[in-house]
């Protein structure tokens, strides 16, 4: 899952349903989780929500975080595949390829 989908879930948008209704395991690269953490204050301001509420919603999402070494073999190819796009998405793509799982993104580049 990429950062934009996670941020949507934190804000209580439709993406939160994956966590509340379907009982799926959501896998996230630690890099992506850290990226989300950096944007939480922006989300709080954008949606006029208390930053404490946004932080709590983020902590409550049931995600399985993976360190970079877990997908290191797939990472160089992911970087190459996304060279003309957003290279930060390479972490999510490499993890998805390593786990043989689909990548959920709202990014048209992916």
Secondary structure, DSSP 8 states (H G I E B T S, - for coil): --HHHHHHHHTTSGGGHHHHTS---EEEEHHHHHHHHHHHHHHHHHTT--HHHHHHHHHHS-EEEE-GGGGHHHHHHHHHHTTTS-GGGHHHHHHHHHHT-----S-TT-
